[in-house]
Amino acid sequence: MGNYQQLKEALERQLTHLAQLPETPKTTVLNLLDKLRQNRFHLVVMGAFKRGKSTLINALLGEALLPTAIVPLTSVVTILTYGEQVRIEVRFHDGSTRLISPPELVDYITERGNPGNRKGVREVEITYPSDYLKDGVCIIDTPGVGSIYSHNTEVAYNYLPYVDAAVFVVTVDPPLSAAEHEFLRDIREYVHKLFFVLNKIDYVDEPERQEALEFTRQVLQADLGTGQVNIFPLSAKLALEGKHNGHPELLTASHLPEFEAHLRDFLFREKGRVLLISCLSGALKAITDSTLALKVERQAAALPVAELEAKISQFNQELEGLKKEREMSLLLLDGRLKGVATQFDADLEAFRRETTARLRREIEAVFQEKSRQAGDLRQEMEKFLFAALRDLFIGWRRQEIDRLSQTLAQTHQEFAARSNAILERLTQLTARIFDFSLRGVAVEEVFADRSRFSFKFKDEPVGLEILQMTITGLLPRALTKGMLLKKLQENVAELVDKHCGRLRWDFHQRLQDIGREMRQSWLERLDETTNSIRQALERARTQKQASAQAVAARAGELDRSLAAILQAEADLLALRERLAA
């Protein structure tokens, strides 16, 4: 990821150095370091059989690792992460695991080697020494989407809310399948992180390529219900050959580098920058706490015992006032989150009533039209009902989550500002009591939780099959049609209620998680700073029992530690300027 990787490595060096300084909160810094190192950009690659999806993944890696031109298993997820050595672990549904060699992959993740997944494979994780994966990208291959085994796409839906970007692979020929159309309609809310690749451009000449590109763009825009769709035409086959055999001219002709650059830039802006800001701000916060503690101990140790105890008492009194302010802030946060939940429930109830009434009107009109035509009336009406339900639910959900996510982001920023203000008052009152100056630092955060609200529209039978079987041939056609219409109208309310219930449960669960994470994060910051001050005061008290020589030696240690920490702070601030640029 180019510049991102350089910034990440520079921050990792700074955190490693900071953890070695004796006066810094080592556990806090090591946790930040672990967060930075363990972070992954989750990239899921989707596409139907024969679209060249496995070849594209191999092209990104620069090695023919995954089997190609073989029917994949829809129920097996393949996860590729970085490792110094090739290591392939097969994980089974019964909890057991097995290490295999690359040639054995076909025996576990393809229909030919493992028909119907009779071996019970849950997922396969592959570590591989690719520079692409070393950048922090974790590729998730979910071959069930849009394949000829389209009954098992639930795995892909389950992964979508948690990925940072998704690549959907189509080709110049043939056009999108019915399963792909359905999938795209269901995932409209994730369109902000979807990338489309038009593969196999080397199979056609330039005019045909442009024609295929324009046709595919129109189809995708119709399915996604959005404006302009960005499609990257490329040849995964040429890209793999160019990378693997060292032919840069083939790599250039493949157009893969343009797609990689765009994808990496997106991942950095979407997640990489947020990660670096979070870790860097956390490190500056740790330095502020350490600086504060060092200065408190340095000043407090020089005070007479009586004056020290008086200042400690004053500090504790001031702290009680800040505790009340903290409790009030948390109550306000709870109120805001309850307001978001209440607004969502009100919006959902209005949507439920409107959708039920609207669908009943539309069903009656469509029913009258289709009942005059030849064909399976029940099947036609079910098809219409589920298509209408899907479009209404997914469209409303996308708009509602967009709107409420803005409210949550505003709430997050407001209470982050409250938390920073309390922290600033805590540090400044401490500096005032013990008579020294201190530069405060605000912990910068970004609310980036929009995509964790997940919902998959499910097609469920409406119970018309049994009705049709029992009345066919026994009642006049007019009465039969009347009973079918009545049954459809009854099921409209049932289906709308059921999907509204699923939406409500999902939203409230995630809202609870967000609220808990916000409270925990802010309380931890305040407690860390408060505890560092208290520990410094206890060390100053202890020095009152030591000899003058020991006190002087400790003062020298404090001055040296303070100089080292302030240098580390200057280095981090310089890194923050690079990040801002």
C-alpha positions, 0 to 999 in steps of 0.5 A: 500500500505504498505510503501507508506501509511506510507510515505503518512501519514508521509508527511501529518503530516509534511504538517499539521504542516507546515501549522500551522507555521505563516510565511509559505505560508498557501494557498500553503501548504494547496493546497499541503495537499489537493492534497495529500489527494484527490489523488486516484489510479484509478483501472478499473476492466474488464471482460466478464459476468461469469468471476467472475469480481464482485467476484474479486472486492468483494474479494479485498474489503473483503465483498460481496458488489456487486451482483454476478451471475447476468447479469450486465448492460453494460452502468452503471459504478460503482465507489467504493471509501473509506468512513467511512460509506456505502453510495450508490448514484445512478446518472441518465442521467437527472442529478438527484440522489438517495441514496439506500441501498446495497440490492437495488443495483440489481435494478439499475446495473443489467439487471434483476433489470433494463432491458435495463437500462430503469431507465436511470442510468448513474453511481453508486458511493459506499463509503465503509470502506475497508482498501483496498480503504483506501489505496487510491485505487478507483475501477471502474467497467465497466461491458460492456467490452466483455459482451453479450451486447458487443455493449456498450463498449465505456464507458470502452474505455473512462475510459482507458486513465485516469486509473492508472491500469486495471485488465482484468479477464479471466477464465480457461474455457471458452476461450476468446470471440470475443468481448474480442479479439477485445477489447484487440487488441484495447487497445494495447497501454495501455499494460504497465498498464494491469494486467491479472487475470486467475480466477476460478483456484479452478475449475480445478486440477494443470495440467489443470490449467497450461494448461489453463494458457499457452493457455491464455498466448499465446492468450493474447500475440497474441492479444496484439502483445507483448512479455511475458504476466504476468498472475495471477492465483487465485480464487476470490471465495476462497479469498472472503470466506477467508477474509470475514469469517476469514480463512487465509488458504483459502486466501493463497490457493486463491493466491490473496495476491500475485496479490495484492502485485504486483498491489500495488507495481506497483501503488506506482512506477507508481503514488504513488512515483510521487505524494509524490515527487511532494508534498514533493518538493512543500513543500520544495519550500514553505520553501525555499520561507519562509526562504528567506523572513524571512532572507530578512526582518531580514537583511533589517530591520537592514539597514539605510533607504537610504541603504535599498532603494538602495538595493531594487532598485538593486534587482528590476534591477536584477529582470528585467534581470531574467524576460527577461530570463524567457520570452526567456525560454517560447519562447523556450518551445513554439518552442519545442512543435511546433516542436513536433506537426510538427514532429507528423504531418509529421509522420502522413502524411507519415503514411497516404500515406503509409497506403493508398497505402498498403491497396489498394494493399492488398485489390485487392489481397485479393479481387481476392482471396475471389471472387473465393470463396463462401460466402458474398464477401462484408461482407468478404472484410469489415471484412478484411478492418477493421481488417487491418485498426485497426492493422495498426492504433493502432500499428503505434499510439503506436510506435509514442506516445512512441517516442514522449512521450520520446521527451516530457519528455526530454522537460519537464526535460529541462525546469524544469531545466531552471526554477530551474536555474532561481529560484536559481539565484533569491534566490542567488542574493537576498542573495548576495544583503542583505548579508546572506547565503541560501541553494537552493532547486530544485523542482523535477518533473516527466513527467508521462502523456503518457497515456493521449493520447487517441484514439479509433478505430471505425468500420464505414460502408464503404457504400457498402450495398446500392451499393450491394442492387442496383446492385445485380441481375441487372448486370453481376457478373463480373461487379458487382465485379468490382464495389465492388472493385472500391468502396472499393478502394475509401473508403480506402482513405476516412477511412484512412483520417478520422482516421488520422484526429481523431488521429491528433485532439486528439494529438494536443488537449493534446499537448496544455494541456501539454504546458499550464500546463508546463507554468502555473506551472513554472510561478507560482513558479517564481511568488511565490518566487518573491512575497514573497521577495517583501512582506518581503521588504515591511514589512522591510520598514514598520518597519522603521516607528516603535519604536526600541522596536517594531523592536526588538520584530519583530526581535525576532519573525523572529528568532523563526519563522526561527528556526521552519521553518528550523526544518520543513525543516530538517524533510522533508529532512529526509522524502525525504531520506526515499522516495529515499530508 
